[in-house]
Amino acid sequence: MSMRMKTLGGGLVLGAAALMFAAGPAVAGTDVYVDTTDPFNGGAAGFASNGDIFTVCDNRSDGLRASGHIGWSTPQQSYWIPLEDANGSGNPCARTDLSIAAGKRVTVQICLKDGAAGTPQYCATEHGVA
């Protein structure tokens, strides 16, 4: 057998082994960003699929707080996780790290509220993928 055939055969074996042990295709997540519907975008919410980070921000000193939710479902359970930025617009946003299975569709909602028990207003909703 010639040297060229041995090299070609070895390359084919290594290539086949690489295919056999390669991970399956990765499911790409879709980040989400949504603003409230008031004229000044007083609140915003975001979901970063890389790390499953949900963030809610109060963007305006208007006496209202940003109130967000993120939701998703599994065969066993549905989740609707609240998060509020109640420390004022000049301070850091509220943030929580989640654990959502890759490929799950997520719903992100943002509203403004007048205090903890206020009625949600100026709400907006967007969807993404964890």
N, C-alpha and C positions, 0 to 999 in steps of 0.2 A: 504494500500500500504506500502510495507516495506521501510525502510530508504535507502536501497541500490537502489531500483527502483527510488526513488525521486532524489537521487544524480545523477544517470545515466541519467534520463530524463532531469534534469536541465543542465547537461553537454551537452547534445545533442542540447538543445535550444540555449545555449550560443554559441556553435560551429556553428550552422546554422546562427545565427545573425552575428557572426564574418565573415563568408563567404559572407553574403549579403552585408556587409558594407566595405569589403576589397577593396582596390584599384585594378584596373586591372593590368595586368603584365607590368612591366616597360620595356621600350625599351632601351637596353644597347647600348651606343654609342661606336664607334671605334675611338681611337686616331690615328693620322697620323703623321709621321715624314719622311721627304724626304731631301736628300742631292743633291747638284748640281752634274753634271757628270764630272766636271773637275778632274784632277788627285789628287787634294788636298782638295776636298770637301770645296771649298771656301765659299759656302753659304748653308743655311739650312732653312727649314720652318717646322712648327709644328702646329697641331690643337689638342687642348685638348677638348674632347667632354664634360667633366664635367666643365661647365662654358663657353663653346663656345669661347675659347681663341685662337686667331691666332697669331703666332709669326714668325718673320723673322730675321735671324741672319747672319751677315757678319763674317765669321770665319777666314779670312786670309787677311793680309796686302799685297794685290796684285794690288791695284789701282782700283779694281772693286767693285761695290756695290751689295748687295743681293737684289733681286727684286722678291717679291712673289705675288701670287694671291690666293684667295679662292673663290670657286663658288658653288652655289646650286640653285635649282629651286623650285618654288611653282606653283600651278595652275595659279596664276595671273602674275608671274614675274620671271625672271632669274636674278641672282646676280653674279657679278664677281668683287670682292673687291681687289684693289691693296694695297700693303704695302711694303715699302722699308726700309732697314737698311742702311742709308746713312751717319752714323756718325763714320764710321771706325770700324775695327775689335776689337779694344781694349775697346769698349764702350758697354753699354747695348743694347740688341736686341730691335727691334721695336716690338710693341705688340698692339693688339686691342681686345677689348671685343665685341662679337657679340651676336645676339639673333636669333638662328636658331631653328626651330621646331624640337623636338626630332624625331629621325627616318629618317631625311632627309639625303640623300647621299651628301657628300661634295667632291669637287675636290680641291686638294692643289697642286700648282705649284711653283717651285723655279727656278730662273735663276740668272745669273750674268750679270751686265751691266756696261759699261764704261760711267759713268755719267748719269744724269737724262734722257737724250735723246738717250742714247746708245742702240745698238741693243742687245736684249736678246740672251744670249749664255749659253751653258752648262745646258740647262733646263731639269728638271725632274718633273714628276707628279705622285701623289699617290691619293688614294681614302679612305674615311672613312665615318663614320655615326655620325651625331650630336646626 
